[in-house]
Amino acid sequence: MTEHAPYTYPQPSFVPYSTARPLRTRATVAIVALVLAMVAAALTAALTFFASNLVDDARVTGEGLGTARAVEAAAAAGTALLSLGSLLFAGIAFICWLHRARTNIDAFGGSFLTWGAGWTIGAWFVPLGNLVIPILVVNEIDRATDGRVQGWDMRRPGRAVVILWATLWTAFLILDRVVAVAVLGATDSAGSTALATLSAAVEIAAASCAIGVIRRITAAQEAVMGGAAQAVMGGAAGPALPAPSPAQPAHWPAPSSAPYAAAGDSWEEGLASGPIGWDTPGPDRRP
């Protein structure tokens, strides 16, 4: 018989969470942007209320109505720019953080999600769909992340913050559109001011909950990546990490020194014992 080198099954390449990236920096930027948006919302509500009262007082006294109108117009323009700029900054920062959190889920492996990483960006620009799809995306990321950290002992906001954020964010989007229509109509300044104040309050509450969502998901993913790093370095950490697929299932044949070790040294023994090897001598092929 021809001697063969020992055959072994190829080992799968497995590097735990090799493409996952830390979330802490993006989370910090997003939280700062949301805090600025909260401050801008408070300032917007205060300036709107001040300008509205100034116009109402001018109407009652009959003096300085033109000046009051000019102040109201300047306040409206300034608050619009302030609100738009702060929301734009907060939105970009939040989306950047959310996209990284979603791609980390792919790096963790073992999760089959409905919404791909591209939806963390595109979902916000779908007409009418932006009322629902971003909430579904965030909820799926939170659930997938939460499934990786069961057993970890960490301080982070509870699941309720995600539900509360979804409710307040939807309420803010609806109120914001109502306020825009009310301002264009401008039939009742007191009513418009009340709606604007309510919208700002809901915006501040939604931003606060969004900060909680960021802290919750970031803490979980950082814990998972920290545990993976300790596992790679041989340290003990938290619950067991997902193991790679087995290199050789139990039902596979054991490695041998030849492709068909069961075949005998002759044609007849090979027929009696099992499959015939490519180099087994036949009746008309003697060594």
DOVEXMI-224862 format. One record per residue: x, y, z of N, C-alpha, C, O in turn; residue in three letters. Coordinates in steps of 0.02 Angstrom, whole numbers, padded with zeros to 5 digits, always signed. Layout:
% residues N
XYZXYZXYZXYZALA/...
***
This chain:
% residues 287
+00041-00060+00000+00000+00000+00000+00043+00063+00000+00097+00066+00030MET/+00018+00113-00035+00052+00177-00036+00038+00213+00029-00019+00216+00051THR/+00089+00241+00059+00081+00277+00122+00052+00346+00108+00072+00378+00059GLU/+00006+00369+00150-00024+00435+00142-00011+00476+00204-00007+00450+00260HIS/-00005+00541+00194+00004+00586+00251-00062+00589+00290-00115+00585+00260ALA/-00059+00597+00356-00120+00601+00396-00165+00657+00371-00142+00712+00355PRO/-00230+00642+00367-00278+00691+00341-00318+00720+00400-00343+00682+00442TYR/-00323+00784+00403-00363+00817+00455-00412+00864+00421-00398+00891+00367THR/-00470+00874+00452-00521+00919+00426-00500+00991+00437-00473+01008+00490TYR/-00513+01035+00388-00492+01105+00396-00526+01138+00455-00586+01128+00467PRO/-00488+01177+00492-00515+01213+00549-00546+01279+00526-00514+01315+00488GLN/-00606+01295+00549-00637+01359+00528-00601+01417+00562-00579+01413+00619PRO/-00596+01472+00524-00566+01532+00553-00618+01566+00596-00674+01577+00573SER/-00601+01584+00657-00648+01615+00704-00611+01663+00748-00569+01644+00789PHE/-00628+01727+00740-00599+01778+00783-00658+01813+00818-00695+01848+00784VAL/-00667+01804+00883-00726+01831+00916-00731+01907+00908-00687+01944+00930PRO/-00787+01930+00877-00804+02000+00874-00747+02043+00844-00734+02099+00867TYR/-00713+02016+00794-00653+02050+00769-00669+02116+00735-00626+02160+00733SER/-00730+02124+00709-00746+02186+00674-00790+02233+00715-00810+02286+00691THR/-00806+02215+00776-00846+02259+00820-00803+02318+00841-00743+02311+00853ALA/-00833+02376+00846-00797+02437+00864-00830+02469+00926-00890+02464+00935ARG/-00790+02502+00967-00818+02534+01028-00870+02587+01010-00866+02620+00958PRO/-00919+02594+01054-00973+02642+01044-00965+02704+01087-01001+02753+01078LEU/-00918+02703+01134-00916+02755+01185-00908+02825+01156-00942+02872+01178ARG/-00863+02834+01107-00851+02901+01080-00913+02927+01045-00934+02984+01056THR/-00943+02886+01002-01003+02908+00966-01061+02919+01014-01101+02965+01004ARG/-01065+02879+01065-01117+02888+01115-01109+02954+01151-01159+02989+01163ALA/-01047+02972+01168-01035+03036+01203-01054+03095+01159-01086+03142+01183THR/-01036+03093+01095-01053+03147+01049-01129+03152+01042-01156+03207+01042VAL/-01163+03095+01035-01235+03096+01028-01270+03124+01090-01318+03161+01085ALA/-01245+03105+01149-01275+03130+01211-01265+03206+01217-01312+03241+01236ILE/-01205+03231+01201-01193+03303+01203-01240+03339+01154-01268+03391+01170VAL/-01247+03311+01094-01292+03341+01044-01364+03343+01068-01399+03392+01056ALA/-01386+03290+01101-01454+03288+01127-01464+03338+01184-01517+03369+01189LEU/-01414+03347+01225-01418+03397+01279-01424+03467+01249-01463+03508+01272VAL/-01384+03480+01197-01389+03546+01164-01458+03555+01132-01485+03610+01133LEU/-01486+03502+01105-01553+03507+01076-01605+03522+01130-01652+03559+01119ALA/-01596+03493+01189-01641+03507+01245-01636+03580+01266-01687+03612+01279MET/-01575+03606+01269-01566+03677+01287-01596+03722+01234-01629+03772+01250VAL/-01586+03705+01171-01614+03745+01116-01690+03744+01119-01722+03795+01106ALA/-01720+03686+01135-01793+03682+01139-01819+03726+01196-01871+03759+01188ALA/-01785+03726+01252-01806+03769+01308-01801+03843+01290-01845+03882+01305ALA/-01745+03861+01257-01737+03931+01236-01790+03951+01185-01815+04007+01187LEU/-01805+03906+01139-01856+03920+01089-01924+03933+01120-01959+03980+01102THR/-01942+03890+01168-02006+03900+01202-02007+03966+01241-02058+04001+01240ALA/-01952+03982+01274-01949+04044+01313-01954+04106+01268-01991+04152+01284ALA/-01917+04107+01214-01919+04164+01168-01987+04171+01135-02012+04227+01127LEU/-02017+04115+01116-02083+04118+01086-02135+04146+01134-02177+04187+01116THR/-02131+04124+01197-02177+04149+01248-02167+04223+01261-02215+04261+01269PHE/-02104+04245+01264-02088+04316+01276-02114+04359+01219-02145+04411+01230PHE/-02101+04338+01157-02123+04377+01099-02198+04381+01095-02226+04433+01078ALA/-02232+04326+01111-02305+04325+01108-02335+04373+01161-02382+04409+01147SER/-02307+04372+01221-02331+04418+01273-02319+04491+01255-02360+04534+01270ASN/-02262+04503+01223-02245+04571+01203-02296+04598+01153-02318+04655+01158LEU/-02316+04557+01106-02366+04577+01056-02434+04587+01089-02469+04635+01073VAL/-02452+04541+01134-02517+04548+01168-02520+04612+01209-02571+04646+01210ASP/-02466+04629+01244-02464+04691+01283-02469+04753+01238-02502+04802+01255ASP/-02436+04749+01181-02439+04806+01134-02510+04816+01107-02532+04872+01096ALA/-02544+04760+01096-02613+04765+01073-02659+04797+01126-02704+04836+01110ARG/-02647+04779+01188-02689+04806+01242-02677+04880+01251-02724+04919+01258VAL/-02613+04900+01252-02596+04970+01264-02602+05013+01202-02612+05073+01205THR/-02597+04980+01144-02600+05018+01081-02537+05055+01065-02537+05097+01020GLY/-02482+05040+01100-02419+05074+01088-02364+05022+01071-02361+04969+01101GLU/-02323+05041+01022-02266+04999+01005-02284+04933+00973-02247+04884+00979GLY/-02342+04931+00940-02362+04868+00909-02314+04849+00852-02299+04790+00844LEU/-02291+04898+00814-02244+04883+00759-02179+04854+00785-02152+04806+00758GLY/-02154+04885+00840-02092+04859+00869-02101+04788+00896-02057+04745+00888THR/-02158+04777+00927-02172+04710+00954-02176+04658+00898-02152+04602+00905ALA/-02207+04678+00843-02211+04633+00786-02142+04617+00759-02127+04560+00740ARG/-02099+04668+00756-02030+04657+00731-01992+04610+00777-01955+04567+00755ALA/-02001+04620+00844-01968+04576+00892-01994+04504+00884-01955+04456+00888VAL/-02059+04498+00874-02088+04431+00866-02061+04397+00803-02046+04337+00805GLU/-02054+04435+00748-02028+04406+00687-01955+04385+00695-01934+04332+00672ALA/-01915+04428+00729-01845+04411+00740-01838+04351+00785-01796+04307+00775ALA/-01881+04348+00836-01879+04290+00881-01898+04226+00844-01868+04173+00856ALA/-01948+04230+00800-01969+04171+00762-01913+04147+00716-01901+04086+00710ALA/-01879+04194+00684-01824+04174+00639-01766+04144+00678-01738+04093+00659ALA/-01749+04177+00734-01694+04151+00774-01708+04083+00804-01665+04039+00803GLY/-01769+04074+00830-01786+04009+00860-01789+03955+00807-01772+03897+00820THR/-01811+03973+00747-01815+03923+00693-01745+03898+00675-01734+03838+00668ALA/-01698+03945+00668-01629+03926+00652-01598+03885+00709-01564+03836+00698LEU/-01611+03908+00771-01583+03873+00829-01611+03802+00834-01573+03754+00846LEU/-01676+03795+00825-01707+03730+00830-01685+03684+00773-01670+03625+00785SER/-01682+03711+00713-01661+03670+00655-01589+03647+00662-01573+03589+00650LEU/-01545+03693+00682-01474+03676+00689-01462+03624+00743-01423+03577+00734GLY/-01495+03632+00800-01485+03585+00855-01513+03516+00839-01483+03465+00854SER/-01572+03515+00807-01602+03451+00788-01560+03416+00734-01554+03354+00735LEU/-01532+03454+00688-01490+03425+00636-01427+03394+00665-01408+03338+00648LEU/-01395+03430+00710-01335+03404+00743-01351+03341+00784-01315+03292+00780PHE/-01405+03345+00823-01424+03287+00864-01443+03228+00821-01426+03171+00837ALA/-01479+03241+00766-01499+03186+00722-01440+03151+00690-01438+03089+00687GLY/-01392+03190+00665-01333+03160+00633-01293+03119+00684-01271+03064+00670ILE/-01284+03148+00743-01245+03113+00795-01280+03048+00816-01248+02997+00826ALA/-01346+03051+00824-01383+02992+00845-01381+02937+00791-01374+02878+00807PHE/-01388+02958+00728-01387+02909+00673-01317+02876+00667-01312+02816+00656ILE/-01265+02916+00675-01197+02887+00674-01187+02836+00729-01158+02783+00718CYS/-01212+02852+00788-01207+02804+00844-01249+02742+00829-01227+02686+00842TRP/-01309+02752+00803-01354+02695+00790-01326+02649+00737-01331+02588+00742LEU/-01295+02678+00685-01266+02637+00632-01209+02594+00659-01203+02535+00641HIS/-01167+02622+00701-01112+02583+00731-01140+02527+00775-01114+02472+00775ARG/-01192+02543+00814-01223+02491+00857-01251+02434+00815-01245+02376+00834ALA/-01281+02451+00757-01309+02399+00714-01254+02356+00681-01262+02295+00678ARG/-01201+02386+00658-01147+02347+00627-01112+02304+00679-01085+02251+00662THR/-01111+02326+00741-01082+02284+00794-01122+02220+00804-01094+02167+00819ASN/-01188+02224+00795-01230+02165+00801-01209+02113+00749-01205+02053+00764ILE/-01195+02136+00688-01171+02090+00636-01104+02060+00655-01091+02001+00643ASP/-01061+02101+00686-00995+02076+00706-01001+02024+00761-00960+01978+00765ALA/-01050+02032+00805-01059+01983+00859-01079+01915+00831-01061+01864+00860PHE/-01117+01915+00776-01136+01852+00745-01194+01819+00781-01210+01834+00838GLY/-01225+01772+00745-01278+01732+00774-01346+01766+00778-01392+01738+00806GLY/-01352+01826+00749-01416+01862+00752-01440+01874+00680-01403+01898+00638SER/-01502+01858+00668-01532+01869+00602-01586+01922+00610-01641+01908+00634PHE/-01570+01984+00591-01614+02040+00602-01653+02058+00540-01631+02045+00483LEU/-01711+02088+00550-01754+02106+00494-01728+02168+00458-01730+02172+00397THR/-01704+02217+00496-01683+02281+00468-01606+02283+00463-01571+02275+00513TRP/-01582+02293+00402-01510+02296+00391-01479+02361+00416-01515+02406+00438GLY/-01413+02364+00413-01378+02423+00438-01397+02486+00399-01397+02541+00428ALA/-01414+02480+00335-01433+02538+00296-01496+02572+00320-01506+02632+00309GLY/-01540+02534+00353-01602+02563+00378-01590+02609+00437-01634+02650+00452TRP/-01534+02605+00470-01520+02652+00525-01513+02723+00499-01518+02771+00537THR/-01500+02729+00434-01495+02795+00402-01557+02811+00361-01588+02864+00369ILE/-01575+02764+00318-01630+02777+00272-01698+02781+00304-01743+02812+00276GLY/-01707+02748+00361-01774+02746+00392-01800+02815+00411-01860+02826+00412ALA/-01754+02862+00425-01775+02929+00447-01800+02972+00390-01828+03026+00401TRP/-01789+02951+00327-01805+02992+00269-01862+02964+00228-01877+02989+00174PHE/-01895+02911+00253-01952+02882+00218-02015+02920+00238-02033+02921+00297VAL/-02050+02951+00191-02111+02988+00209-02162+02943+00245-02176+02888+00223PRO/-02188+02968+00300-02235+02932+00343-02202+02871+00376-02215+02857+00435LEU/-02161+02836+00340-02126+02779+00369-02079+02799+00425-02063+02759+00469GLY/-02056+02863+00423-02010+02885+00476-02045+02893+00543-02013+02907+00594ASN/-02111+02883+00544-02147+02882+00608-02141+02814+00643-02151+02809+00703LEU/-02126+02762+00603-02128+02694+00630-02062+02658+00623-02038+02626+00670VAL/-02031+02661+00563-01973+02619+00548-01914+02633+00595-01884+02585+00619ILE/-01896+02696+00610-01840+02706+00657-01852+02673+00725-01806+02648+00756PRO/-01915+02674+00748-01930+02643+00812-01920+02567+00808-01893+02537+00854ILE/-01941+02537+00752-01930+02465+00743-01856+02448+00740-01835+02397+00767LEU/-01817+02491+00707-01746+02478+00701-01712+02481+00770-01673+02437+00788VAL/-01727+02534+00808-01697+02541+00874-01718+02484+00920-01678+02457+00957VAL/-01782+02466+00916-01807+02412+00958-01771+02346+00942-01754+02308+00987ASN/-01760+02333+00877-01727+02271+00858-01654+02270+00880-01629+02218+00903GLU/-01620+02326+00874-01551+02330+00897-01547+02319+00973-01502+02285+00997ILE/-01594+02350+01009-01594+02342+01082-01606+02269+01101-01572+02243+01146ASP/-01653+02236+01069-01668+02167+01086-01610+02120+01068-01594+02075+01107ARG/-01580+02132+01010-01524+02090+00990-01464+02099+01036-01430+02051+01054ALA/-01452+02161+01057-01397+02175+01104-01413+02145+01172-01369+02116+01205THR/-01475+02152+01194-01494+02125+01259-01487+02049+01262-01472+02021+01315ASP/-01497+02017+01205-01490+01944+01203-01418+01921+01211-01407+01862+01227GLY/-01370+01966+01201-01300+01947+01207-01273+01957+01277-01218+01933+01293ARG/-01309+01992+01320-01281+02010+01385-01321+01981+01443-01313+02003+01500VAL/-01363+01932+01431-01401+01902+01485-01352+01868+01533-01311+01827+01513GLN/-01356+01887+01596-01310+01861+01646-01257+01910+01667-01224+01901+01718GLY/-01248+01963+01628-01200+02015+01647-01230+02059+01701-01289+02077+01698TRP/-01191+02077+01749-01213+02122+01802-01186+02192+01787-01127+02205+01796ASP/-01230+02237+01763-01208+02303+01744-01262+02354+01761-01321+02337+01767MET/-01241+02416+01767-01289+02470+01780-01306+02503+01714-01263+02531+01681ARG/-01369+02500+01697-01393+02532+01636-01468+02541+01640-01501+02505+01678ARG/-01496+02589+01602-01568+02599+01604-01606+02536+01583-01580+02495+01545PRO/-01667+02529+01609-01707+02471+01593-01739+02475+01525-01734+02525+01490GLY/-01773+02421+01506-01805+02415+01442-01860+02468+01432-01875+02487+01376ARG/-01890+02491+01487-01946+02538+01483-01925+02603+01448-01967+02637+01419ALA/-01861+02621+01452-01839+02685+01422-01846+02683+01346-01858+02734+01315VAL/-01839+02624+01316-01847+02618+01243-01920+02630+01224-01934+02665+01175VAL/-01966+02601+01262-02038+02610+01248-02058+02682+01258-02096+02710+01219ILE/-02033+02712+01312-02050+02782+01325-02022+02828+01272-02056+02876+01251LEU/-01961+02815+01249-01933+02855+01195-01974+02850+01132-01988+02900+01099TRP/-01995+02790+01114-02035+02780+01054-02101+02819+01058-02122+02849+01008ALA/-02132+02819+01115-02196+02854+01124-02186+02930+01119-02222+02964+01083THR/-02136+02955+01155-02125+03028+01155-02100+03053+01088-02118+03108+01067LEU/-02058+03014+01054-02032+03035+00989-02089+03041+00938-02092+03088+00900TRP/-02135+02992+00939-02192+02995+00893-02236+03055+00910-02260+03090+00865THR/-02247+03067+00974-02288+03124+00995-02256+03190+00973-02291+03236+00952ALA/-02189+03194+00978-02155+03256+00958-02161+03268+00883-02173+03324+00862PHE/-02154+03216+00843-02160+03224+00770-02229+03249+00751-02236+03292+00708LEU/-02280+03223+00784-02348+03245+00769-02360+03317+00792-02387+03358+00755ILE/-02338+03333+00853-02346+03401+00879-02308+03451+00838-02332+03507+00827LEU/-02249+03433+00815-02208+03479+00776-02244+03499+00712-02240+03557+00691ASP/-02278+03452+00680-02315+03468+00619-02377+03510+00635-02394+03555+00596ARG/-02408+03496+00691-02467+03537+00711-02446+03609+00725-02481+03656+00706VAL/-02388+03617+00759-02364+03684+00774-02347+03722+00710-02361+03781+00704VAL/-02317+03687+00661-02300+03720+00598-02363+03746+00563-02363+03801+00536ALA/-02417+03706+00564-02480+03728+00533-02510+03786+00572-02537+03833+00542VAL/-02506+03783+00638-02535+03836+00680-02498+03902+00670-02530+03955+00669ALA/-02432+03899+00663-02394+03960+00652-02409+03991+00585-02414+04052+00578VAL/-02419+03949+00533-02436+03974+00467-02505+04007+00468-02516+04058+00436LEU/-02552+03976+00506-02618+04006+00511-02617+04070+00551-02646+04120+00530GLY/-02584+04069+00609-02575+04128+00651-02641+04162+00668-02644+04223+00673ALA/-02693+04122+00679-02757+04151+00697-02763+04163+00772-02799+04207+00795THR/-02728+04122+00811-02731+04127+00884-02660+04122+00911-02632+04067+00916ASP/-02631+04179+00928-02562+04179+00951-02554+04142+01017-02504+04108+01028SER/-02604+04148+01061-02600+04114+01126-02602+04039+01117-02564+04003+01149ALA/-02645+04015+01072-02649+03943+01059-02585+03918+01027-02561+03863+01044GLY/-02557+03956+00980-02495+03936+00947-02437+03933+00997-02396+03887+00995SER/-02435+03982+01043-02383+03982+01094-02389+03922+01140-02339+03891+01159THR/-02450+03905+01158-02461+03847+01202-02440+03783+01167-02408+03740+01198ALA/-02456+03776+01103-02436+03716+01066-02360+03712+01059-02331+03659+01066LEU/-02328+03770+01046-02255+03771+01040-02222+03752+01106-02172+03716+01106ALA/-02250+03776+01161-02222+03759+01226-02230+03684+01241-02184+03652+01266THR/-02289+03657+01224-02301+03586+01234-02254+03544+01191-02227+03493+01213LEU/-02244+03566+01129-02199+03530+01084-02127+03530+01110-02092+03479+01107SER/-02106+03588+01137-02038+03592+01164-02031+03546+01225-01979+03514+01234ALA/-02083+03543+01267-02079+03499+01326-02075+03426+01306-02037+03387+01335ALA/-02114+03407+01256-02112+03337+01232-02044+03322+01199-02018+03268+01207VAL/-02017+03372+01163-01951+03362+01132-01898+03351+01185-01855+03308+01177GLU/-01900+03390+01239-01850+03382+01293-01857+03313+01325-01807+03280+01340ILE/-01919+03291+01336-01930+03226+01366-01906+03170+01320-01876+03122+01343ALA/-01920+03177+01255-01897+03125+01207-01821+03123+01203-01792+03069+01198ALA/-01789+03181+01205-01716+03183+01203-01686+03150+01266-01635+03116+01262ALA/-01718+03162+01322-01695+03130+01385-01699+03054+01380-01653+03019+01400SER/-01754+03029+01352-01761+02957+01344-01713+02930+01291-01687+02875+01298CYS/-01699+02970+01240-01650+02948+01190-01581+02940+01221-01544+02895+01203ALA/-01564+02984+01267-01500+02977+01303-01500+02912+01343-01449+02877+01346ILE/-01557+02895+01373-01562+02831+01409-01553+02772+01363-01521+02723+01382GLY/-01582+02775+01302-01573+02721+01254-01500+02714+01234-01474+02658+01230VAL/-01467+02770+01223-01396+02768+01204-01355+02736+01260-01312+02694+01247ILE/-01367+02757+01321-01330+02729+01378-01344+02654+01386-01298+02616+01401ARG/-01405+02633+01375-01424+02563+01384-01388+02518+01333-01356+02469+01352ARG/-01393+02535+01269-01363+02493+01217-01287+02497+01219-01253+02447+01210ILE/-01260+02557+01232-01187+02565+01234-01157+02524+01291-01107+02489+01281THR/-01187+02527+01350-01161+02489+01406-01162+02415+01392-01115+02379+01410ALA/-01215+02390+01360-01220+02319+01346-01167+02298+01295-01133+02247+01305ALA/-01160+02336+01241-01111+02315+01190-01039+02322+01215-00997+02281+01197GLN/-01026+02373+01255-00958+02379+01283-00943+02320+01329-00886+02296+01331GLU/-00993+02297+01366-00983+02239+01410-00969+02176+01369-00926+02136+01388ALA/-01005+02167+01314-00994+02109+01271-00924+02110+01242-00889+02059+01242VAL/-00904+02168+01216-00837+02172+01185-00782+02165+01238-00730+02136+01224MET/-00794+02191+01299-00745+02182+01352-00738+02109+01371-00683+02085+01383GLY/-00794+02073+01374-00791+02002+01389-00757+01962+01335-00720+01915+01349GLY/-00768+01981+01272-00735+01947+01217-00660+01957+01219-00621+01911+01206ALA/-00638+02019+01235-00566+02033+01238-00533+01992+01293-00478+01966+01284ALA/-00567+01986+01351-00538+01946+01405-00536+01873+01388-00489+01837+01407GLN/-00587+01849+01350-00587+01780+01330-00529+01764+01282-00497+01712+01287ALA/-00517+01811+01236-00462+01801+01188-00395+01801+01224-00349+01764+01205VAL/-00389+01842+01277-00326+01846+01313-00320+01791+01367-00269+01785+01400MET/-00372+01751+01373-00368+01695+01420-00392+01711+01489-00381+01671+01535GLY/-00424+01769+01499-00449+01787+01565-00519+01762+01576-00552+01741+01529GLY/-00540+01764+01638-00608+01743+01654-00652+01805+01657-00634+01855+01688ALA/-00709+01801+01625-00754+01859+01625-00825+01837+01611-00838+01806+01560ALA/-00870+01853+01656-00941+01848+01645-00965+01782+01617-00932+01731+01626GLY/-01022+01783+01582-01050+01723+01554-01009+01699+01495-00970+01736+01466PRO/-01020+01637+01477-00983+01607+01422-01001+01641+01357-01059+01656+01344ALA/-00950+01653+01316-00961+01683+01251-00982+01630+01201-00969+01571+01212LEU/-01015+01649+01146-01036+01600+01097-00975+01564+01069-00926+01596+01048PRO/-00977+01499+01067-00921+01460+01042-00924+01454+00967-00978+01456+00938ALA/-00866+01447+00933-00867+01438+00861-00898+01371+00843-00905+01327+00885PRO/-00916+01365+00780-00944+01302+00757-00893+01246+00765-00834+01258+00755SER/-00915+01186+00784-00867+01132+00794-00830+01116+00730-00860+01113+00676PRO/-00766+01105+00737-00725+01090+00678-00741+01022+00649-00734+01012+00589ALA/-00763+00975+00691-00775+00908+00667-00835+00879+00704-00828+00859+00761GLN/-00895+00876+00672-00953+00848+00706-00942+00777+00729-00899+00741+00702PRO/-00982+00757+00780-00970+00691+00809-00984+00635+00761-00955+00581+00768ALA/-01027+00646+00710-01045+00591+00666-00995+00583+00609-01001+00536+00570HIS/-00946+00628+00603-00897+00621+00550-00849+00565+00567-00838+00551+00626TRP/-00821+00533+00517-00771+00480+00530-00707+00510+00559-00689+00567+00544PRO/-00675+00471+00600-00612+00494+00630-00558+00500+00577-00557+00459+00531ALA/-00513+00549+00582-00459+00556+00533-00416+00493+00532-00405+00461+00583PRO/-00393+00476+00473-00351+00416+00464-00292+00432+00420-00286+00488+00394SER/-00249+00384+00412-00188+00395+00372-00199+00383+00299-00154+00396+00259SER/-00257+00360+00278-00272+00349+00207-00344+00364+00195-00385+00362+00241ALA/-00362+00381+00133-00431+00397+00119-00479+00341+00137-00534+00355+00161PRO/-00461+00280+00127-00503+00223+00142-00462+00172+00181-00436+00124+00153TYR/-00457+00183+00245-00417+00139+00286-00449+00070+00292-00414+00021+00305ALA/-00516+00066+00283-00549+00002+00292-00535-00047+00234-00543-00107+00242ALA/-00514-00020+00176-00501-00063+00119-00439-00106+00131-00389-00082+00159ALA/-00442-00167+00111-00385-00212+00121-00330-00201+00072-00330-00154+00032GLY/-00281-00247+00074-00224-00241+00029-00237-00276-00037-00193-00277-00080ASP/-00295-00305-00046-00309-00340-00109-00379-00321-00133-00419-00292-00096SER/-00393-00337-00195-00458-00322-00225-00514-00357-00187-00567-00327-00175TRP/-00504-00419-00170-00557-00458-00136-00570-00431-00066-00628-00426-00045GLU/-00517-00413-00029-00526-00386+00038-00561-00318+00036-00601-00301+00080GLU/-00546-00280-00016-00578-00215-00023-00653-00221-00034-00692-00184-00006GLY/-00673-00270-00078-00744-00281-00090-00780-00303-00027-00838-00284-00016LEU/-00747-00343+00014-00778-00370+00074-00783-00319+00130-00829-00321+00171ALA/-00735-00272+00132-00731-00227+00190-00762-00158+00179-00774-00123+00228SER/-00774-00137+00118-00803-00071+00109-00783-00039+00044-00765-00074-00003GLY/-00784+00028+00041-00768+00065-00021-00698+00050-00045-00653+00035-00005PRO/-00688+00053-00108-00624+00036-00139-00584+00101-00147-00608+00149-00177ILE/-00524+00101-00122-00481+00160-00129-00455+00166-00200-00451+00118-00238GLY/-00436+00229-00216-00413+00241-00285-00348+00204-00299-00332+00191-00357TRP/-00309+00186-00247-00246+00152-00259-00249+00079-00238-00197+00046-00232ASP/-00310+00052-00226-00314-00019-00207-00302-00061-00269-00335-00051-00320THR/-00255-00110-00267-00240-00151-00326-00301-00192-00346-00333-00222-00304PRO/-00317-00193-00411-00372-00234-00438-00347-00300-00463-00287-00314-00459GLY/-00392-00342-00490-00371-00408-00516-00320-00404-00572-00275-00445-00578PRO/-00328-00351-00614-00282-00346-00671-00228-00294-00658-00192-00274-00704ASP/-00222-00271-00595-00173-00219-00579-00136-00239-00516-00152-00215-00462ARG/-00088-00281-00521-00049-00305-00465+00011-00259-00452+00040-00232-00499ARG/+00029-00252-00390+00086-00207-00375+00150-00238-00401+00204-00208-00393PRO/
***
